[in-house]
Amino acid sequence: MINEKQKKNYSFLILIIGLVIFFGGMGATYYVVKKYPDFFKTIETKVQKKVTITDSGIADAVEKVYDSVVVVTAYKGETQFSSGTGFVYKKEGNDAYILTNNHVINGGDSVTVTFTDGSVVKTILVGKNELSDIAVLKVEAKKVLSVSEIGSSEDLRVGDTAFTVGAPIDSVYSWTVTRGIISGKDRMVEVKLSNNSMHSDYVMKVLQTDAAINSGNSGGPLCNSNGEVVGITSLKLVDTSVEGMGFAIPIETAINHANMIVAGKVPTQPYLGVGMSNVSDVLYSAQYYNILRQNGITKGVIVISVEENSPADKAGVRAGDIVTKINDHEITSIAYLRYYLYSYKVGDTVNLSINRDGKEKKLKVILTSNPSII
């Protein structure tokens, strides 16, 4: 049996061991904090960044816009010429207005739209704009099933949910919904205004999405998770090495051009009055090879001809000049020259930087309008 003295010794031993463990733990904690001051902060940060993702689908958002989407069909005579997508973006009195892409209806002499209830309605072409790739159609307001709610592309963040509604391939797949995210904003994409163009004609600032966009989707709405239209699907980067890169015109740009069309205003772009070629297209041309090689010029725009009494002619631009800048904007190609030139208004004065015989010059150009030439 353990006597009273042994019990006291045992209790004292337990106390000593407890104190050793307690102070040892405190010492270890102090050492860790001193040696690794961010240890506990890191743990706390991880907890703060923990997120829970709950995804129940976007059916409610799709329902908001679905009945405002139409299949657009263009005809030459009685023959179908092309087809795409559009959506009703506003009503005014007895009229309803439909937005689509210019390239969907361009070349046709009549256009119909088909609504989700199967009704087919002949439209009136209010107007179109080739550079913005916007066209506006008009129908009787009473024929319309729903009007889209317009959102804001400026409020979008990369990673936000996005979806499209359209008619890919043909009418069998009309009102197909595809979903993805906003992959990028303010993307600069070079486009050709005609299939016969040897090079890109213009640059468009667009939204990028990985929502599937196929032939026939053009002109349809790109929507946010609230079912609000934030863009018009217009372009798809087609390449065997590229997957999931679609583009849409920001809705603010589209509405601005559409309202001008409805108001009967003819968009006017400033022009220079020159014939041009990309430096990259003539790098090995006998006519320009030496001057380009001697001056280390690999990009820009070569002036091939100058129209008499044009803004360029009056400013002193000559054939053979190489345009390198408009004000502070670097010019790498004809597409970018047009893009920056059209960002100015008729009547504006710009500084044109050119390389002439290896020497840099700046010429002041007063911009006027002429729709038939740049």
Backbone hydrogen bonds in HBPLUS format (Angstrom, degrees):
<---DONOR---> <-ACCEPTOR-->    atom                        ^
c    i                          cat <-CA-CA->   ^        H-A-AA   ^      H-
h    n   atom  resd res      DA  || num        DHA   H-A  angle D-A-AA Bond
n    s   type  num  typ     dist DA aas  dist angle  dist       angle   num
A0007-LYS N   A0003-ASN O   3.12 MM   4  6.45 152.6  2.20 149.1 157.0     1
A0008-LYS N   A0004-GLU O   3.15 MM   4  6.44 156.6  2.21 146.2 151.4     2
A0009-ASN N   A0005-LYS O   3.04 MM   4  6.36 158.4  2.09 147.3 153.3     3
A0010-TYR N   A0006-GLN O   2.86 MM   4  6.08 155.0  1.93 148.4 155.3     4
A0011-SER N   A0007-LYS O   2.98 MM   4  6.20 159.7  2.02 150.2 155.2     5
A0012-PHE N   A0008-LYS O   2.92 MM   4  6.12 156.1  1.98 147.4 154.4     6
A0013-LEU N   A0009-ASN O   2.97 MM   4  6.20 149.9  2.06 142.8 150.8     7
A0014-ILE N   A0010-TYR O   3.02 MM   4  6.34 157.0  2.07 148.7 154.2     8
A0015-LEU N   A0011-SER O   3.00 MM   4  6.23 157.3  2.05 147.3 153.3     9
A0016-ILE N   A0012-PHE O   2.96 MM   4  6.24 156.9  2.01 147.2 153.2    10
A0017-ILE N   A0013-LEU O   2.93 MM   4  6.21 164.6  1.96 153.5 157.2    11
A0018-GLY N   A0014-ILE O   2.94 MM   4  6.15 160.7  1.98 149.9 155.2    12
A0019-LEU N   A0015-LEU O   2.92 MM   4  6.19 159.3  1.97 151.4 156.9    13
A0020-VAL N   A0016-ILE O   2.89 MM   4  6.16 156.8  1.94 150.9 157.7    14
A0021-ILE N   A0017-ILE O   2.95 MM   4  6.22 160.9  1.98 152.0 156.6    15
A0022-PHE N   A0018-GLY O   2.87 MM   4  6.07 160.7  1.90 149.7 155.5    16
A0023-PHE N   A0019-LEU O   2.87 MM   4  6.02 176.9  1.87 155.7 156.6    17
A0024-GLY N   A0020-VAL O   2.78 MM   4  5.71 144.8  1.90 139.4 150.7    18
A0025-GLY N   A0021-ILE O   2.87 MM   4  6.00 154.8  1.94 144.1 150.0    19
A0026-MET N   A0022-PHE O   2.97 MM   4  6.30 157.7  2.02 147.5 154.1    20
A0027-GLY N   A0023-PHE O   2.86 MM   4  6.01 155.5  1.92 141.6 148.6    21
A0028-ALA N   A0024-GLY O   2.87 MM   4  6.11 156.6  1.93 146.8 153.3    22
A0029-THR N   A0025-GLY O   2.90 MM   4  6.10 160.9  1.94 150.1 155.1    23
A0030-TYR N   A0026-MET O   2.93 MM   4  6.16 160.5  1.97 148.6 153.9    24
A0031-TYR N   A0027-GLY O   2.89 MM   4  6.13 153.0  1.96 146.4 154.1    25
A0032-VAL N   A0028-ALA O   2.97 MM   4  6.25 160.2  2.01 151.6 156.1    26
A0033-VAL N   A0029-THR O   2.96 MM   4  6.18 169.1  1.98 155.5 158.3    27
A0034-LYS N   A0030-TYR O   2.89 MM   4  5.98 157.1  1.94 145.3 152.2    28
A0035-LYS N   A0031-TYR O   2.72 MM   4  5.79 161.4  1.75 150.9 156.9    29
A0036-TYR N   A0032-VAL O   2.61 MM   4  5.41 159.8  1.65 147.3 154.6    30
A0039-PHE N   A0036-TYR O   3.15 MM   3  5.57 167.2  2.17 118.7 121.7    31
A0042-THR N   A0038-ASP O   2.84 MM   4  5.90 154.6  1.90 151.6 156.3    32
A0043-ILE N   A0039-PHE O   3.33 MM   4  6.66 156.4  2.39 142.0 147.5    33
A0044-GLU N   A0040-PHE O   3.00 MM   4  6.23 157.4  2.05 144.4 150.6    34
A0045-THR N   A0041-LYS O   2.80 MM   4  6.05 155.2  1.86 150.6 157.5    35
A0046-LYS N   A0042-THR O   3.04 MM   4  6.26 158.4  2.09 148.7 153.6    36
A0047-VAL N   A0043-ILE O   3.24 MM   4  6.51 151.3  2.32 143.3 150.4    37
A0048-GLN N   A0044-GLU O   3.02 MM   4  6.32 155.1  2.09 148.5 155.4    38
A0049-LYS N   A0045-THR O   3.02 MM   4  6.24 143.9  2.15 149.1 158.2    39
A0050-LYS N   A0047-VAL O   3.29 MM   3  5.29 158.1  2.34 101.0 107.4    40
A0061-ALA N   A0058-ILE O   3.05 MM   3  5.29 116.5  2.47 102.3 117.5    41
A0062-VAL N   A0058-ILE O   2.94 MM   4  6.26 158.0  1.99 157.2 164.3    42
A0063-GLU N   A0059-ALA O   2.96 MM   4  6.18 158.6  2.01 151.0 156.1    43
A0064-LYS N   A0060-ASP O   3.34 MM   4  6.60 142.1  2.50 139.0 147.3    44
A0065-VAL N   A0062-VAL O   3.17 MM   3  5.66 133.5  2.40 109.7 120.0    45
A0066-TYR N   A0062-VAL O   2.90 MM   4  5.75 146.1  2.02 157.6 168.7    46
A0068-SER N   A0065-VAL O   3.00 MM   3  5.54 152.5  2.08 118.5 127.3    47
A0069-VAL N   A0066-TYR O   3.17 MM   3  5.65 163.1  2.20 113.8 119.1    48
A0088-VAL N   A0068-SER O   2.91 MM  20  5.30 156.8  1.97 144.5 150.2    49
A0070-VAL N   A0086-GLY O   2.90 MM  16  5.24 168.0  1.92 133.4 136.8    50
A0086-GLY N   A0070-VAL O   2.99 MM  16  5.24 144.9  2.11 150.2 149.9    51
A0071-VAL N   A0114-THR O   3.06 MM  43  5.05 158.8  2.10 139.4 144.5    52
A0114-THR N   A0071-VAL O   2.91 MM  43  5.05 148.8  2.01 137.4 147.6    53
A0072-VAL N   A0084-GLY O   2.96 MM  12  5.07 158.9  2.01 119.2 124.5    54
A0084-GLY N   A0072-VAL O   2.79 MM  12  5.07 150.3  1.88 147.0 153.4    55
A0073-THR N   A0112-THR O   2.93 MM  39  5.33 170.1  1.94 157.6 158.7    56
A0112-THR N   A0073-THR O   2.89 MM  39  5.33 161.0  1.92 154.6 159.7    57
A0074-ALA N   A0082-SER O   2.84 MM   8  5.22 167.0  1.86 148.5 152.9    58
A0081-PHE N   A0074-ALA O   2.64 MM   7  5.38 166.9  1.65 144.4 147.0    59
A0082-SER N   A0074-ALA O   3.26 MM   8  5.22 156.3  2.32 129.1 131.4    60
A0075-TYR N   A0110-SER O   2.82 MM  35  5.32 160.8  1.85 158.3 160.4    61
A0109-ASP N   A0075-TYR O   2.76 MM  34  6.04 155.4  1.82 158.9 164.3    62
A0076-LYS N   A0079-THR O   2.84 MM   3  5.36 159.8  1.88 160.8 163.9    63
A0079-THR N   A0076-LYS O   3.10 MM   3  5.36 155.2  2.17 131.1 128.3    64
A0085-THR N   A0218-SER O   2.87 MM 133  5.73 163.7  1.90 167.8 162.2    65
A0087-PHE N   A0099-LEU O   3.11 MM  12  5.59 146.4  2.23 143.6 153.8    66
A0099-LEU N   A0087-PHE O   2.94 MM  12  5.59 159.5  1.98 159.2 154.4    67
A0148-SER N   A0088-VAL O   2.95 MM  60  6.00 169.7  1.96 158.9 160.5    68
A0089-TYR N   A0097-TYR O   2.92 MM   8  6.07 153.0  2.00 154.7 163.4    69
A0097-TYR N   A0090-LYS O   2.87 MM   7  5.52 168.6  1.88 165.3 167.6    70
A0092-GLU N   A0095-ASP O   2.82 MM   3  5.34 166.0  1.84 153.4 157.9    71
A0095-ASP N   A0092-GLU O   3.05 MM   3  5.34 163.0  2.08 129.9 130.2    72
A0141-ALA N   A0094-ASN O   2.77 MM  47  5.11 175.1  1.77 128.7 128.8    73
A0096-ALA N   A0139-VAL O   2.90 MM  43  5.42 156.5  1.96 160.1 159.7    74
A0139-VAL N   A0096-ALA O   3.03 MM  43  5.42 160.1  2.07 152.3 158.3    75
A0098-ILE N   A0137-LEU O   2.83 MM  39  4.99 164.8  1.85 144.5 148.3    76
A0137-LEU N   A0098-ILE O   2.90 MM  39  4.99 163.9  1.92 145.6 151.1    77
A0100-THR N   A0135-ALA O   3.09 MM  35  5.37 150.5  2.18 156.4 156.5    78
A0135-ALA N   A0100-THR O   2.99 MM  35  5.37 152.8  2.07 142.9 138.6    79
A0104-VAL N   A0101-ASN O   3.18 MM   3  5.36 147.4  2.29 101.6 111.0    80
A0105-ILE N   A0102-ASN O   3.17 MM   3  5.72 130.8  2.42 111.6 121.8    81
A0106-ASN N   A0102-ASN O   2.83 MM   4  5.66 139.6  2.00 158.1 171.3    82
A0108-GLY N   A0105-ILE O   3.11 MM   3  5.75 165.1  2.13 138.9 141.6    83
A0123-THR N   A0111-VAL O   2.95 MM  12  5.76 170.5  1.95 164.7 161.7    84
A0113-VAL N   A0121-VAL O   2.87 MM   8  5.41 155.8  1.93 149.9 157.2    85
A0121-VAL N   A0113-VAL O   2.88 MM   8  5.41 167.1  1.89 159.0 162.3    86
A0115-PHE N   A0119-SER O   2.95 MM   4  5.51 161.0  1.99 158.0 162.2    87
A0118-GLY N   A0115-PHE O   2.87 MM   3  5.44 159.2  1.92 122.6 125.9    88
A0124-ILE N   A0138-LYS O   2.97 MM  14  5.05 157.6  2.02 142.7 149.9    89
A0138-LYS N   A0124-ILE O   2.79 MM  14  5.05 145.5  1.90 142.2 153.4    90
A0126-VAL N   A0136-VAL O   2.89 MM  10  5.48 145.3  2.01 144.7 154.2    91
A0136-VAL N   A0127-GLY O   2.94 MM   9  5.64 165.8  1.96 164.9 165.9    92
A0129-ASN N   A0134-ILE O   2.77 MM   5  5.39 148.5  1.87 163.3 170.4    93
A0133-ASP N   A0129-ASN O   2.98 MM   4  5.75 120.3  2.35 136.2 151.6    94
A0134-ILE N   A0129-ASN O   3.23 MM   5  5.39 143.1  2.38 144.7 150.8    95
A0133-ASP N   A0130-GLU O   3.21 MM   3  4.89 137.4  2.40  91.1 103.3    96
A0143-LYS N   A0140-GLU O   3.02 MM   3  5.60 155.8  2.08 116.5 123.8    97
A0144-VAL N   A0141-ALA O   3.13 MM   3  5.48 158.3  2.18 111.4 118.0    98
A0229-VAL N   A0149-GLU O   2.83 MM  80  6.25 159.9  1.87 159.3 162.2    99
A0151-GLY N   A0229-VAL O   2.86 MM  78  5.23 165.4  1.88 136.0 137.3   100
A0156-LEU N   A0153-SER O   3.19 MM   3  5.32 156.9  2.24 102.8 109.8   101
A0160-ASP N   A0157-ARG O   2.96 MM   3  5.62 160.6  2.00 144.3 143.9   102
A0159-GLY N   A0182-ILE O   2.88 MM  23  5.26 153.8  1.95 142.2 151.0   103
A0182-ILE N   A0160-ASP O   2.78 MM  22  5.43 140.8  1.93 149.5 161.9   104
A0162-ALA N   A0180-GLY O   2.99 MM  18  5.31 163.4  2.02 124.7 124.2   105
A0180-GLY N   A0162-ALA O   2.78 MM  18  5.31 159.9  1.82 167.9 165.2   106
A0163-PHE N   A0223-CYS O   3.03 MM  60  5.33 151.2  2.11 137.2 144.9   107
A0223-CYS N   A0163-PHE O   2.79 MM  60  5.33 173.1  1.79 163.0 165.4   108
A0164-THR N   A0178-THR O   2.87 MM  14  5.34 153.4  1.94 148.6 157.4   109
A0178-THR N   A0164-THR O   3.11 MM  14  5.34 153.4  2.18 136.6 144.4   110
A0166-GLY N   A0176-THR O   3.02 MM  10  5.40 153.7  2.09 142.1 150.2   111
A0175-TRP N   A0166-GLY O   2.78 MM   9  4.82 109.3  2.29 115.9 135.6   112
A0176-THR N   A0166-GLY O   2.79 MM  10  5.40 144.5  1.91 164.3 159.6   113
A0170-ASP N   A0168-PRO O   2.76 MM   2  5.77 125.5  2.06 117.7 101.5   114
A0169-ILE N   A0215-SER O   2.53 MM  46  5.44 157.3  1.58 167.9 168.3   115
A0173-TYR N   A0170-ASP O   3.11 MM   3  6.07 155.5  2.17 127.9 131.6   116
A0174-SER N   A0171-SER O   3.16 MM   3  4.92 161.3  2.20 110.6 108.1   117
A0183-SER N   A0208-GLN O   2.71 MM  25  5.20 140.8  1.86 130.7 139.5   118
A0184-GLY N   A0208-GLN O   3.25 MM  24  4.79 143.7  2.39 130.2 122.9   119
A0208-GLN N   A0184-GLY O   2.86 MM  24  4.79 170.4  1.87 142.9 140.0   120
A0187-ARG N   A0206-VAL O   2.89 MM  19  5.18 153.9  1.96 164.3 155.7   121
A0206-VAL N   A0187-ARG O   2.84 MM  19  5.18 159.8  1.88 146.9 151.8   122
A0189-VAL N   A0204-MET O   2.95 MM  15  5.37 170.9  1.95 155.5 156.5   123
A0204-MET N   A0189-VAL O   2.91 MM  15  5.37 165.6  1.93 147.7 150.4   124
A0191-VAL N   A0202-TYR O   2.83 MM  11  5.50 164.2  1.85 154.0 157.9   125
A0201-ASP N   A0191-VAL O   2.78 MM  10  6.04 143.9  1.91 140.5 149.6   126
A0202-TYR N   A0191-VAL O   3.20 MM  11  5.50 159.9  2.25 153.9 156.3   127
A0197-SER N   A0194-SER O   3.13 MM   3  5.51 166.7  2.15 112.4 116.5   128
A0207-LEU N   A0248-ALA O   2.84 MM  41  5.12 169.7  1.85 157.1 158.0   129
A0248-ALA N   A0207-LEU O   3.00 MM  41  5.12 148.3  2.10 136.7 143.4   130
A0209-THR N   A0246-GLY O   2.92 MM  37  5.23 160.7  1.96 138.4 142.8   131
A0246-GLY N   A0209-THR O   2.89 MM  37  5.23 167.3  1.90 168.7 168.9   132
A0217-ASN N   A0214-ASN O   2.87 MM   3  5.60 164.3  1.89 146.6 149.2   133
A0220-GLY N   A0217-ASN O   3.00 MM   3  5.72 157.2  2.05 150.0 152.0   134
A0219-GLY N   A0233-THR O   2.84 MM  14  5.58 166.5  1.85 169.5 165.0   135
A0233-THR N   A0220-GLY O   2.94 MM  13  5.60 150.1  2.03 153.9 160.7   136
A0222-LEU N   A0231-GLY O   2.81 MM   9  4.88 160.1  1.85 140.2 137.1   137
A0230-VAL N   A0222-LEU O   2.75 MM   8  5.79 166.1  1.77 159.5 164.4   138
A0231-GLY N   A0222-LEU O   3.19 MM   9  4.88 133.4  2.42 143.3 140.4   139
A0224-ASN N   A0228-GLU O   2.96 MM   4  5.59 150.1  2.05 150.7 158.3   140
A0227-GLY N   A0224-ASN O   2.98 MM   3  5.50 163.7  2.01 121.1 123.6   141
A0251-ILE N   A0230-VAL O   3.02 MM  21  5.04 154.9  2.08 122.8 117.5   142
A0232-ILE N   A0249-ILE O   2.88 MM  17  5.06 147.2  1.99 135.9 146.3   143
A0249-ILE N   A0232-ILE O   2.80 MM  17  5.06 151.4  1.88 145.1 139.3   144
A0234-SER N   A0247-PHE O   3.04 MM  13  6.08 168.3  2.05 143.1 146.3   145
A0235-LEU N   A0247-PHE O   3.38 MM  12  5.04 167.6  2.40 123.5 126.9   146
A0247-PHE N   A0235-LEU O   2.94 MM  12  5.04 155.6  2.00 156.2 148.8   147
A0237-LEU N   A0245-MET O   3.29 MM   8  5.91 164.7  2.31 164.5 169.0   148
A0242-VAL N   A0239-ASP O   3.06 MM   3  5.16 163.6  2.09 108.8 114.1   149
A0253-THR N   A0250-PRO O   3.11 MM   3  5.52 121.4  2.47 108.5 121.4   150
A0254-ALA N   A0250-PRO O   3.15 MM   4  6.47 162.6  2.18 153.6 158.8   151
A0255-ILE N   A0251-ILE O   2.86 MM   4  5.97 170.5  1.87 155.4 157.6   152
A0256-ASN N   A0252-GLU O   3.06 MM   4  6.10 157.3  2.11 142.0 148.4   153
A0257-HIS N   A0253-THR O   3.15 MM   4  6.41 163.7  2.18 150.1 153.4   154
A0258-ALA N   A0254-ALA O   2.83 MM   4  6.01 158.0  1.87 150.5 158.0   155
A0259-ASN N   A0255-ILE O   2.82 MM   4  5.93 162.1  1.85 152.4 156.1   156
A0260-MET N   A0256-ASN O   3.24 MM   4  6.45 148.9  2.35 138.7 146.6   157
A0261-ILE N   A0257-HIS O   3.02 MM   4  6.31 152.7  2.09 146.4 153.8   158
A0262-VAL N   A0258-ALA O   2.90 MM   4  6.21 162.6  1.93 156.0 160.0   159
A0263-ALA N   A0259-ASN O   2.94 MM   4  6.04 149.9  2.04 139.9 148.1   160
A0265-LYS N   A0260-MET O   2.89 MM   5  5.18 149.1  1.98 164.2 159.2   161
A0264-GLY N   A0261-ILE O   3.03 MM   3  5.14 154.3  2.10 103.1 110.9   162
A0271-TYR N   A0368-THR O   2.93 MM  97  6.10 147.7  2.04 166.6 170.9   163
A0272-LEU N   A0374-ILE O   2.19 MM 102  5.43 168.4  1.20 132.2 127.0   164
A0312-ALA N   A0272-LEU O   2.88 MM  40  5.11 155.6  1.94 158.1 150.3   165
A0307-GLU N   A0273-GLY O   2.84 MM  34  5.23 175.2  1.84 151.9 153.2   166
A0275-GLY N   A0305-SER O   2.85 MM  30  4.81 160.4  1.89 130.3 134.9   167
A0304-ILE N   A0275-GLY O   2.71 MM  29  5.16 156.5  1.76 136.8 142.1   168
A0305-SER N   A0275-GLY O   3.37 MM  30  4.81 157.5  2.42 118.7 119.0   169
A0277-SER N   A0302-ILE O   3.00 MM  25  5.29 135.7  2.20 143.4 154.4   170
A0302-ILE N   A0277-SER O   2.81 MM  25  5.29 158.8  1.85 169.8 168.2   171
A0281-ASP N   A0278-ASN O   2.98 MM   3  5.26 143.9  2.12 104.1 114.7   172
A0279-VAL N   A0300-GLY O   3.06 MM  21  5.42 170.6  2.07 138.0 135.8   173
A0282-VAL N   A0279-VAL O   3.00 MM   3  5.38 150.6  2.09 110.3 119.2   174
A0285-SER N   A0282-VAL O   3.01 MM   3  4.85 167.1  2.02 105.9 109.2   175
A0288-TYR N   A0285-SER O   3.15 MM   3  5.53 132.0  2.39 106.3 117.6   176
A0289-TYR N   A0285-SER O   2.74 MM   4  5.42 138.4  1.91 161.7 172.5   177
A0292-LEU N   A0288-TYR O   3.04 MM   4  6.08 163.0  2.07 162.4 167.6   178
A0293-ARG N   A0289-TYR O   2.91 MM   4  6.02 164.6  1.94 153.4 158.3   179
A0294-GLN N   A0290-ASN O   2.83 MM   4  5.88 169.3  1.84 156.8 160.2   180
A0295-ASN N   A0291-ILE O   3.27 MM   4  6.21 144.4  2.41 133.7 141.3   181
A0297-ILE N   A0292-LEU O   2.98 MM   5  5.01 152.8  2.05 147.3 149.6   182
A0296-GLY N   A0293-ARG O   3.25 MM   3  5.07 160.1  2.29 100.4 106.3   183
A0300-GLY N   A0332-THR O   3.35 MM  32  4.31 149.9  2.45 111.1 103.1   184
A0301-VAL N   A0323-VAL O   3.21 MM  22  5.16 160.2  2.25 142.1 147.7   185
A0323-VAL N   A0301-VAL O   2.73 MM  22  5.16 150.0  1.82 165.6 159.7   186
A0303-VAL N   A0321-ASP O   2.83 MM  18  5.43 168.5  1.84 168.5 171.3   187
A0320-GLY N   A0303-VAL O   2.73 MM  17  5.34 169.3  1.75 151.8 154.6   188
A0310-SER N   A0307-GLU O   3.23 MM   3  5.50 152.8  2.31 131.6 128.2   189
A0314-LYS N   A0310-SER O   2.95 MM   4  6.21 164.7  1.97 161.1 164.6   190
A0315-ALA N   A0311-PRO O   3.07 MM   4  6.19 135.5  2.27 136.4 147.9   191
A0315-ALA N   A0312-ALA O   3.17 MM   3  5.09 127.6  2.46  91.9 105.8   192
A0317-VAL N   A0312-ALA O   2.97 MM   5  5.26 163.5  1.99 154.9 149.9   193
A0316-GLY N   A0313-ASP O   3.13 MM   3  5.25 151.8  2.22 101.5 110.1   194
A0321-ASP N   A0318-ARG O   3.17 MM   3  5.77 163.1  2.20 133.0 135.3   195
A0322-ILE N   A0355-ASN O   3.08 MM  33  5.00 152.7  2.15 132.5 140.7   196
A0355-ASN N   A0322-ILE O   2.79 MM  33  5.00 145.2  1.91 133.7 145.4   197
A0324-THR N   A0353-SER O   2.88 MM  29  5.60 169.7  1.89 148.9 152.4   198
A0331-ILE N   A0324-THR O   2.78 MM   7  4.98 172.1  1.79 133.1 131.3   199
A0325-LYS N   A0353-SER O   3.45 MM  28  4.88 157.9  2.50 128.6 126.8   200
A0353-SER N   A0325-LYS O   2.96 MM  28  4.88 161.9  1.99 134.9 140.3   201
A0326-ILE N   A0329-HIS O   2.99 MM   3  5.24 152.6  2.07 144.8 152.5   202
A0329-HIS N   A0326-ILE O   2.92 MM   3  5.24 159.3  1.96 137.4 135.8   203
A0327-ASN N   A0351-ASN O   2.73 MM  24  4.87 175.7  1.73 155.4 156.2   204
A0337-LEU N   A0333-SER O   2.95 MM   4  6.24 147.9  2.05 145.5 155.7   205
A0338-ARG N   A0334-ILE O   2.93 MM   4  6.19 164.7  1.95 157.1 159.1   206
A0339-TYR N   A0335-ALA O   3.06 MM   4  6.27 160.1  2.10 141.2 147.3   207
A0340-TYR N   A0336-TYR O   3.02 MM   4  6.14 173.5  2.02 150.9 151.5   208
A0341-LEU N   A0337-LEU O   2.86 MM   4  5.87 157.9  1.91 148.5 156.1   209
A0342-TYR N   A0338-ARG O   2.84 MM   4  5.88 164.0  1.87 155.0 158.2   210
A0343-SER N   A0340-TYR O   3.13 MM   3  5.10 152.2  2.21  98.7 107.2   211
A0344-TYR N   A0341-LEU O   3.18 MM   3  5.82 164.8  2.20 115.1 119.4   212
A0348-ASP N   A0345-LYS O   2.99 MM   3  5.60 165.2  2.01 138.2 140.2   213
A0347-GLY N   A0367-LEU O   2.76 MM  20  5.19 150.1  1.85 134.1 144.3   214
A0367-LEU N   A0348-ASP O   2.89 MM  19  5.60 168.4  1.90 177.1 173.4   215
A0350-VAL N   A0365-VAL O   2.91 MM  15  5.36 159.5  1.95 150.7 153.9   216
A0365-VAL N   A0350-VAL O   2.83 MM  15  5.36 169.4  1.84 161.6 165.3   217
A0352-LEU N   A0363-LEU O   2.74 MM  11  5.09 176.5  1.75 156.8 157.9   218
A0363-LEU N   A0352-LEU O   2.89 MM  11  5.09 162.0  1.92 139.6 145.2   219
A0354-ILE N   A0361-LYS O   2.85 MM   7  5.33 167.1  1.86 155.6 159.8   220
A0361-LYS N   A0354-ILE O   2.86 MM   7  5.33 158.1  1.90 155.2 159.0   221
A0356-ARG N   A0359-LYS O   2.82 MM   3  5.24 166.3  1.83 154.2 151.8   222
A0359-LYS N   A0356-ARG O   3.04 MM   3  5.24 164.1  2.07 110.6 115.5   223
A0373-ILE N   A0370-ASN O   3.43 MM   3  6.15 171.9  2.44 123.1 124.7   224
